Amino acid sequence: MKKVTIHIMPKQGVLDPQGKAIQTSLNGLGFSEVEDAQTGKLVELFVENHEDIDKRVGEMCDKLLANPVMEDYHFEVEEVAHT
């Protein structure tokens, strides 16, 4: 069994109102060193072994998990014990 960890973040230059709200709030709480913040998504999938796992996960991201127009993603695949 494989564990796939997918990190999805807004593309550079895409407006991230939630990230801006976090940065503004942290600054307001006295954390003036925070110059910017971005929010994203973390998705973990547990999948059966597949010979084209990287291709399949890329397709999952492009078709459902990420918006390729506004978001970038990368993922890691690791072997895990069957539960």
ZAMI-402670 format. One record per atom (N, C-alpha, C): residue in three letters; atom name; x, y, z. Coordinates in nm, 3 decimals. Last residue first. Layout:
BEGIN
code: Ala	site: CA	xx: X	yy: Y	zz: Z
...
This chain:
BEGIN
code: Thr	site: N	xx: -0.291	yy: -0.165	zz: 0.653
code: Thr	site: CA	xx: -0.367	yy: -0.160	zz: 0.779
code: Thr	site: C	xx: -0.497	yy: -0.233	zz: 0.769
code: His	site: N	xx: 0.030	yy: -0.226	zz: 0.534
code: His	site: CA	xx: -0.112	yy: -0.244	zz: 0.508
code: His	site: C	xx: -0.186	yy: -0.247	zz: 0.641
code: Ala	site: N	xx: 0.277	yy: 0.025	zz: 0.570
code: Ala	site: CA	xx: 0.227	yy: -0.108	zz: 0.606
code: Ala	site: C	xx: 0.076	yy: -0.115	zz: 0.580
code: Val	site: N	xx: 0.374	yy: 0.217	zz: 0.283
code: Val	site: CA	xx: 0.328	yy: 0.205	zz: 0.421
code: Val	site: C	xx: 0.278	yy: 0.063	zz: 0.444
code: Glu	site: N	xx: 0.586	yy: 0.403	zz: 0.074
code: Glu	site: CA	xx: 0.534	yy: 0.273	zz: 0.108
code: Glu	site: C	xx: 0.491	yy: 0.272	zz: 0.255
code: Glu	site: N	xx: 0.497	yy: 0.721	zz: -0.063
code: Glu	site: CA	xx: 0.579	yy: 0.636	zz: 0.023
code: Glu	site: C	xx: 0.508	yy: 0.505	zz: 0.052
code: Val	site: N	xx: 0.519	yy: 1.002	zz: -0.264
code: Val	site: CA	xx: 0.462	yy: 0.868	zz: -0.252
code: Val	site: C	xx: 0.555	yy: 0.786	zz: -0.164
code: Glu	site: N	xx: 0.434	yy: 1.344	zz: -0.271
code: Glu	site: CA	xx: 0.531	yy: 1.241	zz: -0.237
code: Glu	site: C	xx: 0.455	yy: 1.109	zz: -0.223
code: Phe	site: N	xx: 0.366	yy: 1.623	zz: -0.491
code: Phe	site: CA	xx: 0.328	yy: 1.511	zz: -0.404
code: Phe	site: C	xx: 0.446	yy: 1.417	zz: -0.381
code: His	site: N	xx: 0.244	yy: 1.950	zz: -0.562
code: His	site: CA	xx: 0.349	yy: 1.849	zz: -0.570
code: His	site: C	xx: 0.310	yy: 1.740	zz: -0.472
code: Tyr	site: N	xx: 0.076	yy: 2.209	zz: -0.745
code: Tyr	site: CA	xx: 0.080	yy: 2.098	zz: -0.650
code: Tyr	site: C	xx: 0.208	yy: 2.018	zz: -0.668
code: Asp	site: N	xx: -0.079	yy: 2.528	zz: -0.785
code: Asp	site: CA	xx: 0.030	yy: 2.435	zz: -0.813
code: Asp	site: C	xx: 0.023	yy: 2.323	zz: -0.710
code: Glu	site: N	xx: -0.376	yy: 2.689	zz: -0.908
code: Glu	site: CA	xx: -0.299	yy: 2.621	zz: -0.803
code: Glu	site: C	xx: -0.187	yy: 2.537	zz: -0.862
code: Met	site: N	xx: -0.523	yy: 2.795	zz: -1.116
code: Met	site: CA	xx: -0.492	yy: 2.882	zz: -1.003
code: Met	site: C	xx: -0.399	yy: 2.820	zz: -0.900
code: Val	site: N	xx: -0.540	yy: 2.597	zz: -1.310
code: Val	site: CA	xx: -0.532	yy: 2.736	zz: -1.354
code: Val	site: C	xx: -0.482	yy: 2.825	zz: -1.241
code: Pro	site: N	xx: -0.575	yy: 2.353	zz: -1.180
code: Pro	site: CA	xx: -0.447	yy: 2.380	zz: -1.245
code: Pro	site: C	xx: -0.432	yy: 2.523	zz: -1.297
code: Asn	site: N	xx: -0.694	yy: 2.299	zz: -0.882
code: Asn	site: CA	xx: -0.736	yy: 2.378	zz: -0.996
code: Asn	site: C	xx: -0.609	yy: 2.419	zz: -1.069
code: Ala	site: N	xx: -0.691	yy: 1.965	zz: -0.750
code: Ala	site: CA	xx: -0.633	yy: 2.099	zz: -0.765
code: Ala	site: C	xx: -0.694	yy: 2.168	zz: -0.886
code: Leu	site: N	xx: -0.853	yy: 1.733	zz: -0.756
code: Leu	site: CA	xx: -0.799	yy: 1.783	zz: -0.630
code: Leu	site: C	xx: -0.744	yy: 1.925	zz: -0.637
code: Leu	site: N	xx: -0.949	yy: 1.672	zz: -1.026
code: Leu	site: CA	xx: -1.036	yy: 1.695	zz: -0.911
code: Leu	site: C	xx: -0.972	yy: 1.772	zz: -0.796
code: Lys	site: N	xx: -0.770	yy: 1.656	zz: -1.244
code: Lys	site: CA	xx: -0.914	yy: 1.640	zz: -1.268
code: Lys	site: C	xx: -1.002	yy: 1.678	zz: -1.150
code: Asp	site: N	xx: -0.513	yy: 1.692	zz: -1.141
code: Asp	site: CA	xx: -0.558	yy: 1.775	zz: -1.253
code: Asp	site: C	xx: -0.709	yy: 1.770	zz: -1.272
code: Cys	site: N	xx: -0.504	yy: 1.491	zz: -0.941
code: Cys	site: CA	xx: -0.487	yy: 1.633	zz: -0.907
code: Cys	site: C	xx: -0.544	yy: 1.723	zz: -1.016
code: Met	site: N	xx: -0.536	yy: 1.261	zz: -1.093
code: Met	site: CA	xx: -0.630	yy: 1.291	zz: -0.985
code: Met	site: C	xx: -0.625	yy: 1.439	zz: -0.949
code: Glu	site: N	xx: -0.309	yy: 1.279	zz: -1.257
code: Glu	site: CA	xx: -0.442	yy: 1.286	zz: -1.317
code: Glu	site: C	xx: -0.547	yy: 1.320	zz: -1.212
code: Gly	site: N	xx: -0.111	yy: 1.242	zz: -1.060
code: Gly	site: CA	xx: -0.115	yy: 1.364	zz: -1.139
code: Gly	site: C	xx: -0.251	yy: 1.385	zz: -1.204
code: Val	site: N	xx: -0.173	yy: 0.978	zz: -0.989
code: Val	site: CA	xx: -0.192	yy: 1.086	zz: -0.891
code: Val	site: C	xx: -0.196	yy: 1.221	zz: -0.962
code: Arg	site: N	xx: -0.101	yy: 0.848	zz: -1.230
code: Arg	site: CA	xx: -0.239	yy: 0.841	zz: -1.178
code: Arg	site: C	xx: -0.266	yy: 0.953	zz: -1.079
code: Lys	site: N	xx: 0.175	yy: 0.899	zz: -1.247
code: Lys	site: CA	xx: 0.084	yy: 0.945	zz: -1.353
code: Lys	site: C	xx: -0.059	yy: 0.951	zz: -1.301
code: Asp	site: N	xx: 0.260	yy: 0.767	zz: -1.013
code: Asp	site: CA	xx: 0.285	yy: 0.910	zz: -1.032
code: Asp	site: C	xx: 0.191	yy: 0.968	zz: -1.137
code: Ile	site: N	xx: 0.178	yy: 0.496	zz: -1.060
code: Ile	site: CA	xx: 0.123	yy: 0.574	zz: -0.949
code: Ile	site: C	xx: 0.143	yy: 0.724	zz: -0.969
code: Asp	site: N	xx: 0.182	yy: 0.281	zz: -1.245
code: Asp	site: CA	xx: 0.188	yy: 0.420	zz: -1.292
code: Asp	site: C	xx: 0.138	yy: 0.516	zz: -1.186
code: Glu	site: N	xx: 0.145	yy: 0.044	zz: -1.103
code: Glu	site: CA	xx: 0.273	yy: 0.065	zz: -1.174
code: Glu	site: C	xx: 0.290	yy: 0.209	zz: -1.221
code: His	site: N	xx: 0.029	yy: 0.055	zz: -0.773
code: His	site: CA	xx: -0.005	yy: 0.069	zz: -0.914
code: His	site: C	xx: 0.124	yy: 0.104	zz: -0.988
code: Asn	site: N	xx: -0.101	yy: -0.046	zz: -0.460
code: Asn	site: CA	xx: 0.014	yy: -0.033	zz: -0.550
code: Asn	site: C	xx: -0.033	yy: -0.030	zz: -0.694
code: Glu	site: N	xx: -0.378	yy: 0.146	zz: -0.337
code: Glu	site: CA	xx: -0.315	yy: 0.019	zz: -0.371
code: Glu	site: C	xx: -0.196	yy: 0.045	zz: -0.461
code: Val	site: N	xx: -0.347	yy: 0.432	zz: -0.121
code: Val	site: CA	xx: -0.387	yy: 0.366	zz: -0.245
code: Val	site: C	xx: -0.316	yy: 0.232	zz: -0.260
code: Phe	site: N	xx: -0.444	yy: 0.694	zz: 0.059
code: Phe	site: CA	xx: -0.386	yy: 0.562	zz: 0.078
code: Phe	site: C	xx: -0.438	yy: 0.477	zz: -0.036
code: Leu	site: N	xx: -0.373	yy: 1.038	zz: 0.058
code: Leu	site: CA	xx: -0.445	yy: 0.926	zz: -0.001
code: Leu	site: C	xx: -0.371	yy: 0.798	zz: 0.032
code: Glu	site: N	xx: -0.408	yy: 1.356	zz: 0.190
code: Glu	site: CA	xx: -0.339	yy: 1.227	zz: 0.202
code: Glu	site: C	xx: -0.429	yy: 1.119	zz: 0.145
code: Val	site: N	xx: -0.361	yy: 1.692	zz: 0.117
code: Val	site: CA	xx: -0.447	yy: 1.576	zz: 0.095
code: Val	site: C	xx: -0.360	yy: 1.452	zz: 0.111
code: Leu	site: N	xx: -0.370	yy: 2.019	zz: 0.212
code: Leu	site: CA	xx: -0.291	yy: 1.897	zz: 0.225
code: Leu	site: C	xx: -0.388	yy: 1.781	zz: 0.211
code: Lys	site: N	xx: -0.381	yy: 2.344	zz: 0.070
code: Lys	site: CA	xx: -0.448	yy: 2.221	zz: 0.110
code: Lys	site: C	xx: -0.344	yy: 2.109	zz: 0.120
code: Gly	site: N	xx: -0.308	yy: 2.677	zz: 0.185
code: Gly	site: CA	xx: -0.319	yy: 2.574	zz: 0.084
code: Gly	site: C	xx: -0.395	yy: 2.455	zz: 0.139
code: Thr	site: N	xx: -0.217	yy: 3.018	zz: 0.221
code: Thr	site: CA	xx: -0.288	yy: 2.901	zz: 0.266
code: Thr	site: C	xx: -0.298	yy: 2.802	zz: 0.151
code: Gln	site: N	xx: 0.049	yy: 3.232	zz: 0.306
code: Gln	site: CA	xx: -0.028	yy: 3.163	zz: 0.204
code: Gln	site: C	xx: -0.097	yy: 3.044	zz: 0.267
code: Ala	site: N	xx: 0.166	yy: 3.550	zz: 0.406
code: Ala	site: CA	xx: 0.118	yy: 3.417	zz: 0.442
code: Ala	site: C	xx: 0.040	yy: 3.361	zz: 0.325
code: Asp	site: N	xx: 0.421	yy: 3.789	zz: 0.486
code: Asp	site: CA	xx: 0.324	yy: 3.732	zz: 0.393
code: Asp	site: C	xx: 0.282	yy: 3.596	zz: 0.446
code: Glu	site: N	xx: 0.568	yy: 3.880	zz: 0.698
code: Glu	site: CA	xx: 0.552	yy: 3.969	zz: 0.584
code: Glu	site: C	xx: 0.448	yy: 3.919	zz: 0.484
code: Val	site: N	xx: 0.606	yy: 3.874	zz: 1.029
code: Val	site: CA	xx: 0.533	yy: 3.801	zz: 0.925
code: Val	site: C	xx: 0.502	yy: 3.899	zz: 0.812
code: Glu	site: N	xx: 0.708	yy: 4.041	zz: 1.221
code: Glu	site: CA	xx: 0.804	yy: 3.979	zz: 1.129
code: Glu	site: C	xx: 0.736	yy: 3.901	zz: 1.017
code: Ser	site: N	xx: 0.512	yy: 4.117	zz: 1.395
code: Ser	site: CA	xx: 0.539	yy: 4.205	zz: 1.282
code: Ser	site: C	xx: 0.639	yy: 4.146	zz: 1.182
code: Phe	site: N	xx: 0.311	yy: 4.009	zz: 1.583
code: Phe	site: CA	xx: 0.410	yy: 3.930	zz: 1.508
code: Phe	site: C	xx: 0.443	yy: 4.005	zz: 1.379
code: Gly	site: N	xx: 0.107	yy: 4.140	zz: 1.711
code: Gly	site: CA	xx: 0.244	yy: 4.173	zz: 1.748
code: Gly	site: C	xx: 0.351	yy: 4.093	zz: 1.677
code: Leu	site: N	xx: -0.142	yy: 4.100	zz: 1.619
code: Leu	site: CA	xx: -0.110	yy: 4.037	zz: 1.747
code: Leu	site: C	xx: 0.035	yy: 4.060	zz: 1.789
code: Gly	site: N	xx: -0.129	yy: 4.214	zz: 1.369
code: Gly	site: CA	xx: -0.208	yy: 4.281	zz: 1.472
code: Gly	site: C	xx: -0.183	yy: 4.225	zz: 1.611
code: Asn	site: N	xx: 0.014	yy: 4.015	zz: 1.235
code: Asn	site: CA	xx: 0.075	yy: 4.147	zz: 1.254
code: Asn	site: C	xx: 0.004	yy: 4.221	zz: 1.366
code: Leu	site: N	xx: -0.187	yy: 3.819	zz: 1.236
code: Leu	site: CA	xx: -0.063	yy: 3.796	zz: 1.309
code: Leu	site: C	xx: 0.011	yy: 3.927	zz: 1.334
code: Ser	site: N	xx: -0.376	yy: 3.948	zz: 1.070
code: Ser	site: CA	xx: -0.409	yy: 3.916	zz: 1.209
code: Ser	site: C	xx: -0.284	yy: 3.891	zz: 1.292
code: Thr	site: N	xx: -0.235	yy: 3.965	zz: 0.826
code: Thr	site: CA	xx: -0.283	yy: 4.087	zz: 0.892
code: Thr	site: C	xx: -0.313	yy: 4.061	zz: 1.040
code: Gln	site: N	xx: -0.196	yy: 3.689	zz: 0.772
code: Gln	site: CA	xx: -0.081	yy: 3.780	zz: 0.787
code: Gln	site: C	xx: -0.122	yy: 3.906	zz: 0.863
code: Ile	site: N	xx: -0.465	yy: 3.605	zz: 0.752
code: Ile	site: CA	xx: -0.376	yy: 3.546	zz: 0.852
code: Ile	site: C	xx: -0.258	yy: 3.639	zz: 0.879
code: Ala	site: N	xx: -0.550	yy: 3.755	zz: 0.531
code: Ala	site: CA	xx: -0.616	yy: 3.773	zz: 0.661
code: Ala	site: C	xx: -0.530	yy: 3.717	zz: 0.775
code: Lys	site: N	xx: -0.384	yy: 3.648	zz: 0.333
code: Lys	site: CA	xx: -0.370	yy: 3.789	zz: 0.369
code: Lys	site: C	xx: -0.434	yy: 3.816	zz: 0.504
code: Gly	site: N	xx: -0.489	yy: 3.387	zz: 0.322
code: Gly	site: CA	xx: -0.349	yy: 3.408	zz: 0.362
code: Gly	site: C	xx: -0.326	yy: 3.552	zz: 0.406
code: Gln	site: N	xx: -0.744	yy: 3.450	zz: 0.228
code: Gln	site: CA	xx: -0.729	yy: 3.385	zz: 0.358
code: Gln	site: C	xx: -0.586	yy: 3.403	zz: 0.409
code: Pro	site: N	xx: -0.693	yy: 3.561	zz: -0.028
code: Pro	site: CA	xx: -0.751	yy: 3.643	zz: 0.078
code: Pro	site: C	xx: -0.737	yy: 3.581	zz: 0.217
code: Asp	site: N	xx: -0.477	yy: 3.549	zz: -0.253
code: Asp	site: CA	xx: -0.505	yy: 3.454	zz: -0.146
code: Asp	site: C	xx: -0.562	yy: 3.531	zz: -0.027
code: Leu	site: N	xx: -0.436	yy: 3.586	zz: -0.601
code: Leu	site: CA	xx: -0.487	yy: 3.645	zz: -0.477
code: Leu	site: C	xx: -0.524	yy: 3.535	zz: -0.377
code: Val	site: N	xx: -0.144	yy: 3.474	zz: -0.754
code: Val	site: CA	xx: -0.288	yy: 3.455	zz: -0.739
code: Val	site: C	xx: -0.330	yy: 3.509	zz: -0.603
code: Gly	site: N	xx: 0.133	yy: 3.493	zz: -0.751
code: Gly	site: CA	xx: 0.057	yy: 3.604	zz: -0.807
code: Gly	site: C	xx: -0.094	yy: 3.591	zz: -0.796
code: Gln	site: N	xx: 0.191	yy: 3.150	zz: -0.783
code: Gln	site: CA	xx: 0.251	yy: 3.280	zz: -0.756
code: Gln	site: C	xx: 0.168	yy: 3.388	zz: -0.825
code: Lys	site: N	xx: -0.099	yy: 2.949	zz: -0.707
code: Lys	site: CA	xx: 0.013	yy: 2.987	zz: -0.794
code: Lys	site: C	xx: 0.064	yy: 3.125	zz: -0.753
code: Pro	site: N	xx: -0.172	yy: 2.807	zz: -0.385
code: Pro	site: CA	xx: -0.203	yy: 2.901	zz: -0.494
code: Pro	site: C	xx: -0.079	yy: 2.930	zz: -0.577
code: Met	site: N	xx: -0.103	yy: 2.454	zz: -0.340
code: Met	site: CA	xx: -0.087	yy: 2.595	zz: -0.301
code: Met	site: C	xx: -0.129	yy: 2.684	zz: -0.417
code: Ile	site: N	xx: -0.106	yy: 2.136	zz: -0.208
code: Ile	site: CA	xx: -0.167	yy: 2.222	zz: -0.309
code: Ile	site: C	xx: -0.161	yy: 2.365	zz: -0.259
code: His	site: N	xx: 0.048	yy: 1.832	zz: -0.169
code: His	site: CA	xx: 0.050	yy: 1.971	zz: -0.121
code: His	site: C	xx: -0.001	yy: 2.059	zz: -0.235
code: Ile	site: N	xx: -0.022	yy: 1.504	zz: -0.088
code: Ile	site: CA	xx: -0.032	yy: 1.605	zz: -0.193
code: Ile	site: C	xx: -0.041	yy: 1.742	zz: -0.128
code: Thr	site: N	xx: 0.102	yy: 1.194	zz: -0.029
code: Thr	site: CA	xx: 0.080	yy: 1.323	zz: 0.036
code: Thr	site: C	xx: 0.089	yy: 1.430	zz: -0.070
code: Val	site: N	xx: 0.011	yy: 0.866	zz: -0.035
code: Val	site: CA	xx: 0.041	yy: 0.978	zz: -0.122
code: Val	site: C	xx: 0.005	yy: 1.106	zz: -0.046
code: Lys	site: N	xx: 0.116	yy: 0.554	zz: 0.054
code: Lys	site: CA	xx: 0.060	yy: 0.677	zz: 0.108
code: Lys	site: C	xx: 0.107	yy: 0.789	zz: 0.018
code: Lys	site: N	xx: 0.044	yy: 0.227	zz: -0.069
code: Lys	site: CA	xx: 0.117	yy: 0.353	zz: -0.078
code: Lys	site: C	xx: 0.040	yy: 0.464	zz: -0.007
code: Met	site: N	xx: 0.084	yy: -0.117	zz: 0.000
code: Met	site: CA	xx: 0.000	yy: 0.000	zz: 0.000
code: Met	site: C	xx: 0.089	yy: 0.124	zz: 0.000
